Amino acid sequence: MNSNTTPLNKLDKAHFLHPFTDFKEYKETDTAIYTKAEHIYIYSEEGKQLIDGMSGLWCCNLGYSQPKINEAINNQLNTLPFYNNFFQCAADVSVQMAKALVDISPAQFNHVFFTNSGSEANDTNIRLVHRYYDLLGKPNKKIFISRHGAYHGSTIAAGSLGGFDGMHKQYTGLSYVEHIGQPNWFTEGGDMDKGEFGIKVAQELAAKIDEIGEENVAAFIAEPIQGAGGVIVPPSTYWPEISRICKERDILLISDEVICGFGRTGDWFGAQTYGYEPDLMTFAKAVTNGYQPLGGVMVSDKIVDVLASDGGEFTHGFTYSGHPAACAAGIATIDILKNEKVIENAAADIMPYFQAQLRTLESHPIVGEVRGMGMVAALEIAKNNSAKERLAPDCAGGAMVKTHAINHGLMVRSVGDAIVTAPPMVCTREEIDLLIARLTIALDYTAKHYGIST
Ligand SMILES: Cc1ncc(COP(=O)(O)O)c(C=O)c1O
């Protein structure tokens, strides 16, 4: 597509450097500009309607039409548009949001530290954990273990925690972060049974701790389901083994719930779906249904007890930590999720329907695997559906499916050869059928391009 075809595109090219964008390519091609959204649909500048199979950026679990959240933000802006939470001051609504979060979190969490984003929340995890061990008199416990392919955000610290090589190449990361493998059975599992593979990958954590020395390791951080890394759904054996290792080796466990939190996996948090008990939980995105920037860390009593055991200011925070308008949006979002029983209802109906309908694509000749949980899933594009061979070099197969899907009215994302989708939980069955129909068209066009009959 040529650039500069609309006045907005001209302005865009002239002034706007986009996140995670190839600047050279972007100068030469049109930007897809969206101007309106309703329910689960987004509308392009040209008026084209697409199903948003990505809930914005894994944020809008309740879709785009939630007047109660809009109203709460407006009311807050008319009452207390801003006040800070520094130096033992607070905005009333920030305190109320802290309580709302505690009410829906697992029992070990009675406190929250607010940030504006998931990245800042993961930076905060590092600060909290280092302070915790300093106060415990274990100052050497500083090393974080994470996973290859993990996404924990884009600040230097969060990017270092993450496992994206492309990001690590562009800056010098933190020296105290180590990475282990991810439980990606499709690419790494070979001929192994899934359960056996889950245990094997989890044991990489034990081996890494032993290599570094338990006395030097602070925490293990992971997403319940690795999202931006391609929706890597762990085998059922994985999390119990990870949890066991963390307890046995005295390592803190951080669950990054930025994508999985607020209903995506069928529970309030992914850790509940997988049955493990983290010491810290990172959240952002769907906490406000994406309508306001808000993130934070749920901090367990075990950690708060130590943090509060000695004096000395915790020298960390952001001007907008717990911004009133964002907290008002968060309270309204949690109210809707709770009062309308959105998560329970979705877990009973639309989530199993979505997963079942997606699995009908397992027999498509270019689908190697369908994996997913709740309202998040991925299709692995492959040469055929019984082998793990790639359809085309450089993940061109995945990229082509994504382009055809968008051209046919469905927003999805490609991560390597995985086609990722995480639609809003408020989809109807008919809308899931439409999503599958559009995805099938994209698969058929791609198969045809590679001479594979459907
Ligand atoms: C699991 C996870 N953690 C952290 C982040 C970073 O959040 P933010 O973009 O709000 O900084 C993301 C963003 O996609 C994420 O998926």
The ligand as an ORCA input file, in Angstrom:
! r2SCAN-3c Opt
* xyz 0 1
  C       2.515    -10.234     30.228
  C       2.819     -8.791     30.039
  N       3.495     -8.116     30.973
  C       3.767     -6.816     30.860
  C       3.370     -6.110     29.744
  C       3.715     -4.668     29.621
  O       2.597     -3.893     29.828
  P       2.559     -2.381     29.303
  O       2.560     -2.427     27.813
  O       1.307     -1.850     29.917
  O       3.761     -1.719     29.853
  C       2.649     -6.760     28.746
  C       2.190     -6.038     27.548
  O       1.714     -6.593     26.588
  C       2.378     -8.132     28.885
  O       1.727     -8.817     27.937
*
